[in-house]
Amino acid sequence: MDVMIIATKACSHRKNMETELESLRITYRVYCVEDPVDLVEKFSIRHSPNLIVDDEVVVRKQPTEAELQMLDVNNSAIIHQHQPSVKHHLN
C-alpha cells in the first residue's frame, strides 16, 4: 500500500496525521505543496492535509483516528466515506 500525505509546510494537522499513521504502523511519505511537485495538480489539492492511498485521495481533511484505522493494510484497501467538496484554494 502506497500512502502519501500532501500538506502545506505550515499545516498544523500534518504532524498529527503522521503521528497517527506511525502509531498504526503505516508507512507513508510526506510531500509539501510548496515544493515543486506535480502532485498538487494531479490530485487537485485545494487544502491541507490530504491523505492519498494507492494513487487515490481518500481524505481531504484531518482524519479521525477511526478513519485512519479503516485503512486495511492487509488488503491494501480503504473504506471510502463521502467527503464534501472544498472550494478554498491554498495560500
C-alpha positions as a LaTeX table, in Angstrom:
\begin{tabular}{lrrr}
\hline
Residue & $x$ (\AA) & $y$ (\AA) & $z$ (\AA) \\
\hline
Met1 & 0.00 & 0.00 & 0.00 \\
Asp2 & 1.40 & 3.36 & $-1.06$ \\
Val3 & 0.42 & 6.12 & 1.40 \\
Met4 & 1.22 & 9.82 & 0.98 \\
Ile5 & 0.44 & 12.92 & 2.97 \\
Ile6 & 0.24 & 16.08 & 0.89 \\
Ala7 & 0.09 & 19.21 & 3.02 \\
Thr8 & 1.33 & 22.75 & 3.35 \\
Lys9 & 4.55 & 23.26 & 5.27 \\
Ala10 & 2.63 & 25.24 & 7.89 \\
Cys11 & $-0.24$ & 22.74 & 8.22 \\
Ser12 & $-0.87$ & 22.21 & 11.92 \\
His13 & $-2.66$ & 18.91 & 11.26 \\
Arg14 & 0.11 & 17.22 & 9.25 \\
Lys15 & 2.16 & 16.25 & 12.31 \\
Asn16 & $-0.94$ & 14.78 & 13.98 \\
Met17 & $-1.65$ & 12.71 & 10.87 \\
Glu18 & 1.95 & 11.50 & 10.81 \\
Thr19 & 1.79 & 10.51 & 14.49 \\
Glu20 & $-1.46$ & 8.59 & 13.97 \\
Leu21 & $-0.12$ & 6.75 & 10.91 \\
Glu22 & 3.03 & 5.84 & 12.82 \\
Ser23 & 1.01 & 4.52 & 15.76 \\
Leu24 & $-0.88$ & 2.31 & 13.29 \\
Arg25 & 2.47 & 1.21 & 11.80 \\
Ile26 & 1.54 & 2.51 & 8.37 \\
Thr27 & 4.48 & 3.56 & 6.21 \\
Tyr28 & 3.95 & 6.87 & 4.43 \\
Arg29 & 5.70 & 9.67 & 2.53 \\
Val30 & 5.17 & 13.41 & 3.03 \\
Tyr31 & 5.06 & 15.98 & 0.24 \\
Cys32 & 4.63 & 19.73 & 0.72 \\
Val33 & 2.50 & 21.70 & $-1.73$ \\
Glu34 & 5.13 & 24.45 & $-1.75$ \\
Asp35 & 7.72 & 22.09 & $-3.21$ \\
Pro36 & 7.93 & 21.73 & $-6.99$ \\
Val37 & 5.94 & 18.52 & $-7.37$ \\
Asp38 & 3.16 & 17.75 & $-9.81$ \\
Leu39 & 1.09 & 16.04 & $-7.12$ \\
Val40 & $-0.90$ & 19.19 & $-6.31$ \\
Glu41 & $-2.25$ & 19.32 & $-9.84$ \\
Lys42 & $-2.55$ & 15.55 & $-10.24$ \\
Phe43 & $-4.74$ & 15.17 & $-7.14$ \\
Ser44 & $-6.48$ & 18.58 & $-7.35$ \\
Ile45 & $-5.17$ & 19.60 & $-3.94$ \\
Arg46 & $-7.01$ & 22.67 & $-2.66$ \\
His47 & $-6.48$ & 22.48 & 1.11 \\
Ser48 & $-4.36$ & 20.72 & 3.69 \\
Pro49 & $-3.79$ & 17.98 & 4.76 \\
Asn50 & $-4.65$ & 15.26 & 2.22 \\
Leu51 & $-4.18$ & 11.51 & 2.51 \\
Ile52 & $-3.54$ & 9.60 & $-0.71$ \\
Val53 & $-3.62$ & 5.80 & $-0.75$ \\
Asp54 & $-2.61$ & 3.84 & $-3.83$ \\
Asp55 & $-2.88$ & 6.91 & $-6.07$ \\
Glu56 & $-6.34$ & 7.94 & $-4.84$ \\
Val57 & $-7.27$ & 10.81 & $-2.49$ \\
Val58 & $-9.10$ & 9.20 & 0.42 \\
Val59 & $-9.18$ & 12.05 & 2.95 \\
Arg60 & $-9.15$ & 15.82 & 2.31 \\
Lys61 & $-9.00$ & 16.98 & 5.93 \\
Gln62 & $-7.56$ & 15.98 & 9.27 \\
Pro63 & $-8.82$ & 12.39 & 9.56 \\
Thr64 & $-10.05$ & 10.97 & 12.81 \\
Glu65 & $-8.24$ & 8.02 & 14.33 \\
Ala66 & $-11.23$ & 5.85 & 13.35 \\
Glu67 & $-10.90$ & 6.93 & 9.70 \\
Leu68 & $-7.22$ & 6.02 & 9.71 \\
Gln69 & $-7.95$ & 2.68 & 11.33 \\
Met70 & $-10.21$ & 1.89 & 8.37 \\
Leu71 & $-7.08$ & 1.55 & 6.26 \\
Asp72 & $-6.93$ & $-2.15$ & 5.57 \\
Val73 & $-3.20$ & $-2.79$ & 5.43 \\
Asn74 & $-3.60$ & $-6.49$ & 4.70 \\
Asn75 & $-5.86$ & $-5.96$ & 1.70 \\
Ser76 & $-4.35$ & $-2.65$ & 0.54 \\
Ala77 & $-7.77$ & $-1.04$ & 0.54 \\
Ile78 & $-9.63$ & 1.69 & 2.33 \\
Ile79 & $-13.28$ & 2.07 & 3.14 \\
His80 & $-14.34$ & 5.29 & 1.44 \\
Gln81 & $-16.58$ & 7.85 & 3.01 \\
His82 & $-18.12$ & 10.73 & 1.12 \\
Gln83 & $-16.18$ & 13.93 & 1.66 \\
Pro84 & $-17.79$ & 17.29 & 0.88 \\
Ser85 & $-16.15$ & 19.22 & $-1.91$ \\
Val86 & $-13.91$ & 22.07 & $-0.87$ \\
Lys87 & $-13.96$ & 25.40 & $-2.66$ \\
His88 & $-10.94$ & 27.02 & $-0.98$ \\
His89 & $-7.55$ & 27.40 & $-2.58$ \\
Leu90 & $-4.20$ & 27.02 & $-0.84$ \\
Asn91 & $-2.42$ & 30.22 & 0.04 \\
\hline
\end{tabular}
